């Protein structure tokens, strides 16, 4: 009962995660903050809908259609649809018109609905049609600034210089391209990813004090504020599986 979510990683540089879920006797969830965006399809009572769901800058309650099935593609940071600017999608979503059980409309064309097992083939077609593009500098900058790349310390101010070609561009250019590709600043994306990673570690049984050291938080109150803001749960709630009154969590995985 609730929201049953299954997900898998992908070998595509354009995709962060592929997931599917089913809602049963639940009408609300806590949407965890995310620096990435999703293409989501859902079916309820024979009616199919689709939407592009943008990055979320904070945890928030979100309605869940009851007795529905969902399929989604979470795109890697740095991947964008130029006709849907990232800045317009932050904390928002754009529903796609003309969606049926077989097809949907995207940028004026009819596309066959993808599935959990053929998401990569679908994305390759989007790339060939230049509907989907990727900024490799933004992707590399984001990886270089991830919590796992700097365990035990805050990421360095010039972490982007580890990215291919980054030494040939200015910090201002990196910031501009990151904002254009994600709708977020590098700092905001890093904070969101760190909180998600912290939540995954705590759910796995890692003590909060160890998470503080491992991910470079100042102290446990700093961690607590981050979890509350970006995940919508305290460390205790995550470790004990509590906080269900606010609904189940959306897809939560280590970025």
SULSUL-V743155 format. One line per field, one symbol per residue. ss: DSSP state (H for helix, E for strand, C for the rest). phi: phi as a letter, one per 40 degrees, with the letter a starting at -180 (. if undefined). A space follows every 50 residues. Layout:
ss = ???
phi = ???
This chain:
ss = CEEEEEEECCCCCCEEEEEEEEEECCCEEEECCECCCEEEEEEECCEEEE EEECCECCCEEEECCCCEEEEEEEECCCEECCCCCHHHHCCCEEECCCCC CCEEEECCEEEECCCCCCHHHHHHHHHHCCCCEECHHHHHHHHHCCHHHH CCCCCCCCHHHHCCCHHHCCHHHHHHHHHHHHCCCHHHHHHHHHHHHHHH HHHCCCCHHHHHHHHCCCCHHHHHHHHHHHCCCCHHHHHHCCCHHHCEEC CCCCC
phi = .hbcbbaacbccccbcabaaaabafababcccdacbbbbbbabafgbbba acbcdbcacacbcbccfbbbaabcccdhcabdcbddccccfaabcccgcb cbaabafgbcbcccbdcbcccccccccccgcbbbccccccccccccdccb cgacdccbcccccdgcccbcdccccccccccbgbcccccccccccccccc cccchccdcccdccbgccacdcccccccccbgaccccccbgcgcccgccc dbacc
